[in-house]
Amino acid sequence: MHNTRNIDTLAFALIDLVSCMNSPRQDDVLLREAGVALDRALFPLLVRVGAAASIGVAELAEQVGRDPSTVSRQIAKLEELGLVARQPGREDMRIREATITKAGARTIHAITTARRLLLDQLLNGWTNEEREQLPRLLRKFADAMKDRQKIEFAKEDSDAISTATASANSGLRGRRKTRTAPFPGRARSPRAQ
């Protein structure tokens, strides 16, 4: 293992960063700076829909870590506001995918502009080299984490399927089967079969 003190410092910095990023107050600051009146629970969905050409509710829910039924209701609100539209999926017509509207694109542009301004303020006093390294290293770290999650989630899914299959099979084995006796009126025990 590498320098554990450095790893611990990284872990605590990430905890602080996630805490700041998940703060509702931070969302309020960004929306206020953007001049956007939008429920703060909706804007991360809007931004993710804007980043994708189109996206289904299940995939979007997975990305934002929310329940699909909650995301579906929130997408319906964004649709009512005219910021997204829903259409049949490109690959599966049964799935309705959200796409960004022109009004949604304008809102995302305002949020993006505000985010750039706020991040630029945070990086004030950083050297050009630090400003160039941070996004590259964060992207590399985020990609490594996503790759690790895919592997871990695939293992969990595989384990869950194996457990469910084993449970179903043991349930079948646990049942006592009674066969019809070879001679009427005589039952054979399952052990004698």
C-alpha positions in Angstrom: 0.0 0.0 0.0 1.2 3.5 -0.7 1.6 6.3 1.9 -1.4 5.7 4.1 -1.3 9.2 5.5 -1.7 10.6 2.0 -4.6 8.1 1.4 -6.3 9.2 4.6 -5.9 12.9 3.7 -7.5 12.1 0.3 -10.3 10.2 2.0 -11.1 13.1 4.4 -10.9 15.7 1.6 -13.4 13.6 -0.4 -15.7 13.4 2.6 -15.5 17.2 2.9 -16.0 17.7 -0.8 -19.0 15.4 -1.0 -20.5 17.0 2.1 -20.2 20.5 0.4 -21.5 19.2 -2.9 -24.5 17.6 -1.3 -25.4 20.6 0.8 -28.8 22.1 -0.2 -27.3 25.5 0.6 -24.7 25.0 -2.1 -27.5 24.2 -4.5 -29.3 27.4 -3.5 -26.1 29.5 -4.0 -25.7 28.0 -7.5 -29.3 28.5 -8.5 -29.3 32.1 -7.1 -26.1 32.9 -9.0 -27.7 31.4 -12.2 -30.9 33.5 -11.7 -32.9 30.3 -12.0 -36.0 29.6 -9.9 -36.1 25.8 -9.8 -36.6 23.3 -7.0 -33.1 22.3 -6.0 -34.1 18.6 -6.2 -34.9 19.0 -9.9 -31.8 20.8 -11.2 -29.3 17.9 -11.0 -31.8 15.8 -13.1 -32.1 18.6 -15.6 -28.4 18.9 -16.0 -28.0 15.1 -16.4 -30.8 15.0 -19.0 -29.0 17.9 -20.8 -25.7 16.0 -20.8 -27.3 13.0 -22.5 -29.0 13.0 -25.8 -31.9 11.3 -24.1 -32.1 9.1 -21.0 -34.6 6.8 -19.4 -35.9 7.1 -15.9 -34.1 3.9 -14.6 -30.7 5.0 -15.9 -31.2 8.6 -14.6 -32.2 7.2 -11.2 -29.1 5.1 -11.1 -26.9 8.1 -11.9 -28.4 10.3 -9.2 -28.9 7.6 -6.6 -32.6 8.1 -6.3 -35.6 5.8 -6.5 -37.0 5.4 -10.1 -40.5 6.3 -9.0 -39.2 9.6 -7.4 -37.2 10.4 -10.5 -40.2 9.7 -12.7 -42.3 12.2 -10.7 -39.5 14.8 -10.8 -39.1 14.4 -14.6 -42.9 14.9 -14.9 -42.4 18.2 -13.0 -39.6 19.2 -15.3 -41.9 18.4 -18.2 -44.7 20.5 -16.8 -42.2 23.4 -16.5 -41.3 22.9 -20.2 -37.7 22.1 -19.5 -37.8 18.5 -20.7 -39.9 16.4 -23.1 -40.5 12.7 -23.0 -40.5 10.5 -26.0 -40.4 6.8 -26.8 -36.9 5.3 -26.3 -34.6 5.0 -29.3 -33.8 1.3 -28.5 -36.9 0.3 -26.7 -40.2 2.0 -27.6 -41.7 0.9 -24.3 -39.4 3.1 -22.4 -40.1 6.8 -22.3 -36.8 8.8 -22.4 -36.4 12.4 -21.3 -34.8 15.0 -23.7 -34.0 18.6 -23.1 -36.1 21.3 -24.6 -34.9 24.8 -25.8 -36.1 26.3 -22.5 -34.3 23.5 -20.6 -31.1 24.2 -22.6 -31.3 27.9 -21.7 -31.7 27.0 -18.0 -28.7 24.6 -18.2 -26.6 27.3 -19.9 -27.4 29.7 -17.0 -26.5 27.0 -14.4 -23.3 26.1 -16.3 -22.3 29.8 -16.5 -22.9 30.3 -12.8 -21.0 27.1 -11.9 -18.0 28.3 -14.0 -18.0 31.6 -12.2 -18.2 30.0 -8.7 -15.5 27.5 -9.5 -13.3 30.2 -10.9 -13.7 32.1 -7.6 -12.7 29.0 -5.6 -9.6 28.5 -7.8 -8.6 32.1 -7.4 -4.9 32.2 -6.3 -4.2 28.7 -7.8 -1.3 28.5 -10.3 -2.1 27.7 -13.9 -0.5 24.3 -13.4 -2.7 23.5 -10.5 -5.8 24.6 -12.4 -4.8 22.3 -15.3 -4.0 19.3 -13.1 -7.0 19.3 -10.9 -9.7 18.5 -13.5 -7.4 15.9 -15.2 -6.7 14.2 -11.9 -10.3 14.4 -10.7 -11.5 12.9 -13.9 -9.0 10.1 -13.7 -10.1 9.4 -10.1 -13.8 9.6 -10.9 -13.3 7.2 -13.9 -11.4 4.7 -11.7 -14.2 4.9 -9.1 -16.9 4.3 -11.7 -15.0 1.3 -13.1 -14.6 -0.1 -9.6 -18.3 0.4 -9.0 -19.3 -1.4 -12.2 -17.1 -4.4 -11.1 -18.5 -4.4 -7.6 -22.1 -4.0 -8.7 -21.8 -6.7 -11.2 -20.4 -9.0 -8.5 -23.3 -8.1 -6.2 -25.9 -8.7 -8.9 -24.3 -12.0 -9.7 -24.2 -13.0 -6.0 -27.9 -11.9 -5.6 -28.9 -14.0 -8.6 -26.9 -17.0 -7.3 -28.5 -16.6 -3.8 -32.0 -16.3 -5.3 -31.4 -19.4 -7.5 -30.0 -21.4 -4.6 -32.9 -20.4 -2.4 -35.4 -21.3 -5.0 -33.7 -24.6 -5.6 -33.4 -25.4 -1.9 -37.1 -24.7 -1.5 -37.8 -27.3 -4.2 -35.5 -29.8 -2.5 -37.1 -29.2 0.9 -40.5 -30.1 -0.3 -41.5 -33.7 0.3 -42.9 -35.3 -2.8 -45.5 -38.0 -2.4 -45.8 -40.3 -5.3 -48.8 -42.5 -6.1 -48.3 -45.9 -4.7 -47.6 -48.7 -7.1 -50.6 -50.5 -5.7 -53.9 -48.6 -4.9 -54.3 -47.9 -1.2 -50.6 -48.1 -0.4 -48.5 -44.9 -0.2 -44.8 -45.0 -0.4 -42.7 -42.7 1.7 -40.4 -40.3 -0.2 -37.4 -42.0 1.3 -38.4 -45.4 -0.1 -38.7 -44.0 -3.6 
